[in-house]
């Protein structure tokens, strides 16, 4: 049990998970309450709702025109899509539109942040601060320098990708960039004893891959399972903009291409078992990765081509589910988008002075789920907030989890133990729970040439 001032919360997490990875992969908030809408939001909502009604028109021409009009509005129209379709025709067309919007959003996602900046004879820290502000990515200076000694640079960026802009600014200042799993992006004067960055790196939108090293070994003892007693490993670091949440990275080894300057393929016979799945730690924006390959012949001087492909899993924007009455005897279900959150009857344990709060997350549709992602840490980062009658809030920070044998592939069941100091009834309290309900898979490809061999 973790002490959280007035409220003590812990959680038993019943892991029976399956979220949807299809349709609209990016989480959207529910439609804003009409009283909170701006004039532009109201106009958009009314326009989308009118067009959706026309998707069920008698003549095909009207239905086609309505469909194209919704597509022309762009992904912002998704916020006002109905939770259920009024007919199979509307359901089919909305699904088609969602798929188009997903592709648009993925392409926007892959572009990453763009920097537009023209500045002259300015200290590097101020340039970095502006790049950080425009991109939304936190960038920290590792060591304090004498402000009078800080180099001044001039840059001109026009919709320049984030990593390219940052690299250019640091190169001009002679400072270096490095990533730290717990601190995001950090830069510093290389005189502080830091490693200089590799000359072999490539940026692709919000992602970058830096080759960090290569090793070759020859074993005197061999195994019947080994095709050779020599092996080589190429090491690299994959990074992404810190503002992006990444849950896992799938390294598609079966899509890798590696050849030396003699034209020989360096892909091993077993191709590294096809693919490797890596879970990303909370708050991390990098992964240390490697690829096992055949050892090049001695007369080979370089790796002529190295092509690597990955698939990144990223969550959409979290959706907030609110429960205003915590004293109900029967379950309460709140539906938003494709998700349902059910709050069952809350009971009070006199012996432990603890409230038992059962919460269940259910995904309404989709074919694929997160059954293979039970080891991800993201589920523990979901926010649960208890709001008192006076409006005071307590954010859930601690939890406990146990293994179970439940195998329902459409839901996650959670049991919270809530201890509110000197309170035996939650009358007047409300509960807010935030969770991503949709995810997007983004393909990323890097290509390097002329990598020298050791």
N, C-alpha and C positions, 0 to 999 in steps of 0.2 A: 504494500500500500504506500502510495506516495503522498506526502503532505503538501497541500497547495493552499496555504493560508486558511481561509474559511472552509474551503471545500477539499475533500480528500477523495481522489478518484483513482480507480484502477479498472482494468478491463480484462475480461476473459474473452479472447477472440476465438470464435468457432470458425475455423478455416474451412469453408466449403464454397470456394470462390469460382465464379465464372462471369467476367465482364465481357461486354461486346466489343469486337474490333471490326465492325462493319457499318455500312451506311454512313451517317455523318460522324466522322471520327473525332471531330473537335467538339468539346463540351460547350454548350451554349447555355446562358442563363435563361430562366423562364421569362415569359413576357413580363415587362415591367407593369406594375399596377398602374391603372389608368390615371390615378391621382398623382403619380410620380412621373408621368410621361412629359417629355417636352413636346412642343408642337410638331417638330420633325418626326419624333418617334410615333406620335399619334397618326400622322399622315401616312407613314410607312406601314404601320400596323393595319390601318384601314385599307390601304392599297393591296397589301399582301392577302388579307382576308377576302377582299373582293375578287382578286385574281384566282384564289383557291376555289372559291365558289364556282367560278367560270370553268374550272377544270372538269366540272361535271355537267357542262352544257350539252344540249342535245346534238349539236352539229360539231363535227371534228375540227373544222376550221377555227371555231371559237376556242375550243380546248387547246389546240396547237398554239394559237396566239397568246393565250393566257400563260401557257407553259413557258414560252419564250420570254414573255414580259417578266415573269418571276426570275428567270435565269439572268436577264439583263439587270435586275436589281442587285445581284451579287449575293455572297454568303450572309450579308447582314439580314437578309430576309428569313434566314433559318430561325431566328429568335421568335418569329411569329407563326411558325408552322404548328398545326394542331397536333395534339397528342394522339388522336385517333382520326382516321380518314372516314369520310362519310360514305365512300363507295370504293369498290375495287379499282375503278378507273382512277380516282383521285389518289389512292394509295400507290398505284403503279407509277403514276406521273411524279408524285412527290419523292418516291424512292429514286427515280431517275434524276430528278433535280438535285437531291442530296448528293448523289454520286458525283455529279458535275461540280458541285460546290466543294466537295472533299478534294477533288483534283486541283481546283483553284487554290484552296487553302494550303495544300501540300506544296504547291509551287511557290506560294508566298512564303511559307515556312522555310523552304530551302534557300530562299534569297538571303535570309538573315537580315541584320540591321544594316542600314545604309547611312553613311556619314557625309554631310555637306558642310564644309568649313573652309574659310579662307582667313588665315591669320599670319602675321609677320613678326619676327623677332620677339617671340614670346617664350617664357620658361616652359620647359617640357612638362612640368607638373600641371600647368594651366591648360596646355594642349590636351593632355590625357584626361583632365577633368571634363573638358568639353566633349571629348569622344565618349566618355562614360555617361555624361548627361544625355547626349543624343541617342545612344544605343540602349540605355537602361541597364548596362552591365557594370557592376561594381568593379573598380580597378584600384588596387592598393599599392602604395609605395612601400617597399620593404624596409628601407633604412633611411633615416633622416639625413639629408645633406645640408651643407651650408647654402642657404638661399642665394648668396652672392656668387657661389660657384656653379649653380645649376645651369646647364646649357640652355641656350635660347635657339629656337628653330622657327622656320617659316614653312607652312604647308598650305596646300590648296586641294581640297577634296570636293568632288561633286558626285553625290550618290555612290560613294566608294564603299565597298563591303567593309564591315567592321574590322575583320582581321587584317585586311590589306592596309587600311588606314592606320591601325595600331602599329603594325610592323614598320611602316614607312616613318612614322613619328619617332619610334624608338631607334631605328637605324640612323636617322639624322642626328639624334641626340647622343648616340653611342651608348645608350642604355640597353639593357636586355630584359626580355620577358621570360617568365617561367610560371608554370601552374602549380598550385598546391591543392590537394584534394579537399582540404578543410577551409581554405582561404580564397578560392577562386583565382582570379588573375592578379598576379603580382609583378611589379617591375622594379628594377634597381640598377644602380651603378655597378658594372661588372668588376670594379676594383674591390668590391666587398667579398670577393672570392667565389662568386657564382659561376656555374657552368655557362659557357656561351651556347647559344642555340645552334641547332644543327643547320647545315646548309641545305638539307633535304627536307623540305616541308611544303605542303600544298594546302590551300584553303578552298573550301567548297561551301559557299554560303555561311551558315552559322557554325560549320564544322571545320576542323583542320586536322591534318595528320602529319606528325613529325617523326622521321626516321631517327632513332637514337643510337643504334648500334647493330653489330652483327658478330656472331661467334660461330666457330667451326671446331668440332671435336672428332677425334678418331679413337674408337674404343678397341682395346685389345681383346676384351671379352665380348662375344656376340651372342645373340639369341636366335632361336629358330623362327621367331616372329619378325626379326629384322631383315630387311632386304639388303641392308648395307651396314657396315660397322662405322661409317662416317656420316655425320649429320651437320647441318648448319641451321642457325636460327636468326631470323631478322627481327629486331625489336623496334617498336614504334609506340608513340603516344597519341591517342586520339583525344581531342579536346573539343569543346563547344562553348558558345556564348553562355556565361553563367546564368543569365535570365531565363534560359530554356531548361525546363525540367526533363531529364532523361531517366527513364526507368531501367532500360536494359539496351544492350548493343549485341546484335547477332552478327558475328563475323562469318560471312558466307565463303568459306574456304573453297568450296566447289566452283566458285566464280573467279577465284584468283588466277592471275597469269604471271608467271615468272620465267624469264629467259635470260641466258647469258649472251655475251657478245659473239659466241660461236654458234648461236642459233639453237642451243640445247634448252629444252624445258627443264626447269628446276622443281616442278611440281612432283611431290612424292607419290608413289603408287597408290597409297591408301587415301591420298588427298586430305589428310588430317580429319578423317571421319566426316567430311562434308561441311559441317558448320559448328561453331562454338558460341554459346550463349553466355554473356557476361552481365551480371547484375550490378547496377551503379549504386554506390553508397549515397545516403542522403547528403545533400548540399555539395556533392562533388561535381566538377565539370571536366573531368578527364579520366581516362583509363589507360593503364599500361598493358599493351598487347604484344603478341609475337606470332610469327608464322614459321613453322618447321618446314624446311625445304631440303632438296637434294644438294649435296655438296658439289659445287662447280669443279670442273676439271682444273688441274694446276695451270694449264696454259690460258685459261679464261682470265681476263683482266677486270671485268666489270659485269654487273647485272644490267643488261641492255634495257629490260622492261620489267616493271613491277606494277601490276594492277590489282588493287584491293577493293572489295565491295562489302558494304555493311548495310544492316537494316536497323534503324534506331526507333525505339518505342518511346513515345512521349505522351503524357497525359494532357487532356484538354483542361479548360478552365473549370475549377471546382464549382459545384452547384450547392447552394445552401438550402437545406430542408429545415422548416420551422414547425415545432409542435407547441401549441399555446396552452393545452390543458394536459397536465401531467398526472391528473387524478382519475382519469377514465378507467372503467372496469374492462372495457373492450379495446381491442387493438385499433390504432389509428394509422392510416396509410396516407402518405403525402406523395403525389405523383408529379414528376417534372421530367420533361423530355422523354427519354426511354427508361427512366429509372423510377423505382418505387422504394420508399423508405417506410418501414412499418415499426411503430413503437407499440409494444405490447404493454399489458398491465404492469405498472411499477409497484413493487411490494417493499415493505419496510421490515428489516430484521431487527427485532428488539434487542437481541443478545449482542449483536455487533454494532447496533445503531447505524446501520447502513441501508441505503436504498439500492434495490436490485433493478436495473434499467435494461430490459431486453430490446435490442435494436436489430432490425433485419434489412439488408439492402438486397433488392431484387431488380434484375434487368429484364425488361419486358420482351425484347425480341433480339434476333441475331443468331448466327450459326456457330461462330467461333467464340470461345470464352477465354478466361484467364486461368484455366485449370493448370496450365504449365507454368504459371507465374506466382505460385504460392510463396516462394521464397523472397519476393520483392518486399522492400522495406516501406514502400509508399503507403501501404495500408495503415501503418503506424503513425503516419504524419497527418492523417485526416483530423480535422478539428472538431471537437465537441465542446460546445459552450453552454453553460447553465446561466440563465438570466433570472435574477430575483425580482420580486414585485416592484422594488424600487428602481429597477433598471441596472443594478450592478451585475457585472458579468465575471465569470470565472472560466478561464480557458483550460481545458483538459490537457495535461502535459505528461502524466504518467500512465502506465498500463502494465498489465500482466497478461500473458497468453498461455494457453495450454493446447495440447494436441487433442484431436477428436477423430472419430471415425465417420463423421457426416460427409457425404459425397454428393450433395445436391449441387449440380454444376450451374445453377442459375442465381445463386444468392450467397451473401455473406451474413452470418449471424453473429452479433456481438452482445456480450453481457457486461454492462458497466456496473461497478460497485461504487456508489456515490455516498459520501459521508459529508453532510452539511452541518456545520457546528451549531448545536442548540436548535436544530430544526428536525421535526418528526413528520412533517407534511409538506409536500411540494405544491400545495395549493397556491395559485398565483404565479408560480414559476413557469418558465418556458424553456425549451431546449432547442438549440440550433446545431445542426450537423452538416459539415461540408465534406464533400468527396467528389473526385473526378468520376464520371460515369462513362466517358468515352476516351478513346486513345487513338493515336495516329501512328502508322508505321511509315517512316521516311527512308527511302533508299539513298545511300551515299556512296560515291565511287571516287577513288583517288588513283592517280597514275604518276609514276616516277620513271625517269630514264637516266641511264649512265651513272649507276651507283657503283663506286669503286669497291672491289673485293679486297679483303685483308691479305 
